[in-house]
Amino acid sequence: MAQDRIPQQDRATAEGVEPDPDAQVVRTPREIRIVLSGLLIAMLLAMLDNMIVGTAMPTIVGDLGGVNHLSWVVTSYILATTASTPIWGKLGDLYGRKGIFMASIVIFLAGSALSGISQNMNELIGSRAIQGLGAGGLIVGVMSIMGALVPPRERGKYQGMFAAVMAVAMIGGPLVGGTITDHLNWHWIFFINLPLGALALVVIAITLHLPKRRSKAKIDYLGAALLTVGIVALVLVTTWGGQTYTWGSWQIAGTLALAAVALAGFFQVEQRVAQRGEEPVLPLHVFRDRNFSLVCGLGFVVGFVMFGAITFLPLYQQSVQGASATNSGLLLMPMMLGMLVVSLVVGQAVTRTGRYKIYPVVGTLVMTAGMLLLSQLDVHTSRTTSALFMVVLGAGMGFLMQITMLVAQNSVPLRDIGVASSSSTFFRSIGGSFGVSLFGALFSSRVTSTMAQRLGASGSQAVDGHAQLSPAMLGRLPAPVRDAYDHAVAGGVHSIFLWGALFSVAGIVVAVFLEEVPLRATPGAAAETAGAVQSAVAAEA
């Protein structure tokens, strides 16, 4: 039938879905690049922050005390970012992306300023939560604005820039954090956000021109509250599980039950939200699109495998290969370079051909190969060999990181592109949280058991409760204990990457079932083809 040959997003427009006004203005490449500069600065702010803070945490604890609350400095940021992501996406769709995006920058900067002037650990934790709330809007805002300004067919030209930002954040973050902490003081790791954020605000205010909109829709506050509770509970489970509490404890079981009840209530509320004349915070109809649901699942697998596994690479390189902790960001440079090069090549190929299905399939295969190679790391692996293995993993990431967002945005009507962006980001973040938690528990168990096998009960007590020793502690270990610990870390890393390879096979299966839906060629393609679609449907009828 003629209708079946029409892309799903265009059919939605023909069936009466209001097109997105932000996407109706065609912009020149020069205009897009100018706007892109402000977007990239904002994205760098959100991604760089955690990398900088991690390096300065020992100094912060030494100054403010409160070591028992140390983990909450990171957890509060992650909770606020993840829980706010879906809401930011919907607000942008309803009330205009420019204003909502600029509001998120202001909130992020306010949280940064408050973090910088914090005088105790409780103030810092609360300020980091405010900062995370703004960061959720930064990440979603960048992706959704790009989705509105640049059609999917042309977006590959620019996706390498986002990969470059990620590389700069992961490599430069620890270096910048260490330098600021050593030569100024830890307060400046937050204050440095202020001039960058102000610059991003000015650039966005001057260069980003989007049609004004006035939505009379009522926000589904009950659904938003239930979704937030469910997300927070899920993140707490992944944060506490195997670390603060055992997986079988009542605290984990209770939090998991709360997440299940809240999310079940959310789905019930969303199914009836139209009857109340409200706008759903996460429209369930977008999941009826096969590609959208599959790519969200693929994002979860990618986040689970990638973030869960690479978290432990610096630990292996510092503990077993004797690398410096200060330069930990540089240790990941081979992986970042592999991701950057492949992302640039894939982006150009998608723009030239308009085809994309092959890349998620190849990406998951290469990612699996990278995981298998890294599972071969042991105490004798050279830095050159491990770097080559990381290049393979980075190449797999390069095939996947931007393509998953591209497919998600291309699978929904233009008016829901904020929801698509936030959903893709959300599932990847949740996958990463679960991966870090589960792989962390697996790593700790393997390290402890290996130490016990090599040294007996005294060996397991050497890493009891954390399974991770600081460089200073490693230097004080007797030679037999240090040797046992090196083998234990190598064994733990082997287990993590081997399981990561097995989980990534699920990503291959999901990628195979993606459909090749034509990419929109212009921002207003859906609107322009609406009349043609309606004529085709009428003729078929």
Disulfide bonds with the S-S distance in Angstrom:
none
